[in-house]
C-alpha cells in the first residue's frame, strides 16, 4: 500500500527532550542528573519549504527557543513555525505549520506541561488554480525528577490532564471532498502508561472534534520516591490540504485545519486542581440578530417568531410558546419596559417589521432608534467602573484581579454574521431574513455545524501586544442552529427558507451577574426615560434597581481610539499580557460591524475589517489581536476557561488504499506496492513511467496484453468508492482498455472464476466509446486525463459508475453472480492497447453501524467495543461475518474464552467431545483440524496445560 505523495509541504517538527533543574530545598520537580538551574538537551528543530499556490518558494520560518519566567519556578518552552503566504490572483493563500511545547513550575511542587500542534491552509476566493499543504509534528519526551526529598522517601504524585484533537475542513463546495485533513499518531504517555486510548490514535479524513477524556478532564495519582524520574511522552502529527475543485464558484473561502492540543499537571504530595471545564453548557447565553427567522420582527411569519432580539437567552431552553417569551436577561432591565419588538406577543407573533420604502436617510435613522437589538454581551462578577473612568483612557494596563467570569483567550467561541452589509436593500427595506453572509455563505446547517465556531488563539508566552498578534488556529465547527437552541428549528438545510443568526454570545457561570452590552446601529434604541440615544460603539453596564438603565463604561473613542460612528459588533473582556515581563492585565477583544450602503453617514467599521478580532488595553489604542483575517464578519465572541466542546464526530470518508506510483523506480512494477501481474507473468507486468502523469510526475503504463491487480481484503459490507484517472493517447486506435473490479481474486488471478468481475469499465478507441460490461455507452475522451469513479454499496448491492464526472451506468454488484465483496482492483489492456493510469484510491465511509457517528468516535467514546483491537466496532465485525457470535451476546467469539469450547464455535456442547479427545491425544492433528483454536480451552485444572487431569472437569461442565 502506498499513500504517500511527493509534494512540497510545510513541515514543522519539534523533537524535544527537556532536562530542567532546581536547587530548591522543598519537594520539587528537578532535573534528572544535573545540578544546573536550567538545562536543555537534544533539542532539534527542522523546517522544510512550504507549498503555497503556484510559487513554492514563498516561505518564511521563525524558530523560537523560549526561556520565560513561569508562574512557579521557571518555564522552558520551544516553538517552531513555518509560514507561507502569497496572493493567488486577488486572494491571499496561507499555509501554516505550528508546534509548541512548554514546561512550567520547575523548582516547585506543581509542574505543568502544555502542547499544541496545528496545520492550517486557507484561500479566500476561487479565481486561479491553487493548492496549499501544511504539516506539523511533535515528538517530545519530557523527564522530571522528584527533588527536595530524600531518595527513600515515598511521595504521592497527583496528576490532571486534558487533550483536544480536531480535524476541521470547510471546502468551497461541500460535495467535493478536496480538503483532506489528518491528526495521526497521537500518543500521550505518563511513565509509559497510555492516557489516550486507543494509542496511537488516528483521525484521518474524518471531520471530528474529540475532547479527551470524554468528560473533558481526568485526574489520578501514583506513588514515587525522591529522585525518581517521571517521564512524559507527547507524539502527534497534523496535516491540512486544500485544492481547487473542478467547479469554481467565485469568492467562496476554502480552508482546512488539524490540531492536537493538551495539558498535563503533576503535583508532588499536592493535589492538582482538575482543568476546569465551562459546564454546565446551559450557562452559555445567546441573542439573535434582529431579522433572524425565529426573531420576532421577521416580516415573513411562520409561527417561529418567538425570540426577542433585545434579550439574552439560555443555551438550553424548552420550546417557547408561539407568541414568544422573555430571555434569561430581559431588556426591561435596560429600558424599564420591553422595547420593540417585544415578547411575549401572543400567538401568532404580529410584530413584523415595518417597511422603509420612501423614507429619507434621516427618517430611517430615527426609525432604527425606535427598536432595540442586543448586539454584543458579557456578563461578569465585577463592576468595572471600580477600575475604569469612562471619560479618560487607562493610564497603565490594569493587572488581573480576582473573579471567575473573565478568562484568558485560550479558547474562543465566535459566530459569523449571517447577512451582508447591504441586507436592508430590498424594495420593502425588510430586515435581513433569507440573505447570505458577506462571503456568500449560510451558517448553521446540520452538516456544517457552524452557527457557532470554536477558535484556539496561540500566544507567545501569553504576550499579546501591537506587533505580537496571536496565531489563530485550531478552528472547529461547534454547533448548528438547532444545536444552539431548539427554538431555532429547523437548521437551514432542513427546509428552512430563512436563516437565524446568533448575534451576541457569552458564557456566564455561577456568580456572573453584572451585565455589559452594546447595541446594534440598526436597532440601537433610545432610552424612554433619559432620552439617551445609545452609542453603538460604546459598552454599557446595566444598573439594577432602583436606578435601572444603561451606564457607559467603555467609550469607543476614549478607550479604544476608534472613529465616531463605529459599531462594536462583538466584544469580550479577557486577560492578556501586554509585554514580556508584565503580568496578565484586563483587555477587551472586539470586532466591528460592516458598513451598510444606505447609512453611509455612519462609518460603522471605522476603516477596520469586520473579519478581524481586535484588542485593546483600554489605553486609547487598539490593535489586531489575531495574525489573520477570518473567513467572514465576526458577529459574536465568548471566551471560556477550557475548550467548549462535546464530541463532534461527523461521518466522513477514509482512504483504505491509495497509490500514485511516485515512490517506485521507473521500469517494471515488479510487485511494488502489492501489485500483482496476471498469472505472476513478468511479461504481463505494468511499467512505472514518467511520460505522462496526473499528479505529480509518474504513472502506471500498460500496453500489449498487460494486466495488474491490487488485491483487496476485508471489504464485504458498507459504502466504498474506487477512483482512478486514465490517459488514452490520441494515436491509440485499437485495443480494449479496462478497469475491472473483482468480487473474487485468487493470488495472481490464477484460476479466476468467470463470475469474478462485478465492474468492467471498457475504453474502446476503435468505437470511440466507453461502456460498462457492454452496457450503457458514452463518448470516449482521448488526449487528456479522465476520471473514473465507481461508487459501491455492498449493503444495498448497488454500483454507480461515473466517467469524466458524468454517470455512466448503474447496476447490482452481484449482477454477474459473484459474492458481495470487493476483492481486487485491476487495470488491463488487450493486444494493441496503450494507456496510462494514475492516482488509484479506495475510500470508504467510517460509519459501519449506521448510527450517524464516525466509527472512531464510537470507539473512543465507548459507544462501541473493539475487543479484538482491529479498529472496527465489534457489532460491525459480527454483521460483516468477519467475526462469529454463536451465542448471540454481541461479543465476537474470538474474544471470549468458553472453557471446554474445543471447536471454537463459541459454545460448549457435545460437538466439543471429539476435538477435546483429539487435543488430548494428538496436539499436532488438533492444531491442523482446528486452526486458531487454543487447546487450553480445555484446561479445567488451571495448571497451564491440557492433560488427563482435565477430563473430569470437562465432563462435569458438559453434563452438569
PyMOL commands that set and color helices and strands:
alter all, ss='L'
color gray80, all
select helices_A, chain A and resi 281-283+332-335+361-368+384-386+481-484+486-488+597-599+672-674+678-680+682-684+747-749+855-860+874-880+893-895+912-921+923-929+935-938+948-958
alter helices_A, ss='H'
color red, helices_A
select strands_A, chain A and resi 10-19+28-30+39-48+51-52+59-69+74-88+91-106+110-123+131-147+154-170+181-190+193-194+201-204+208-212+218-225+229-243+254-268+284-288+313-314+372-380+407-408+411-416+452-458+471-479+502-507+514-524+539-542+550-554+568-576+585-592+614-616+623-624+634-640+648-649+653-659+667-668+675-677+687-689+699-703+707-715+719-727+736-742+757-764+769-772+777-779+785-793+798-803+806-811+822-829+834-845
alter strands_A, ss='S'
color yellow, strands_A
deselect
rebuild
show_as cartoon
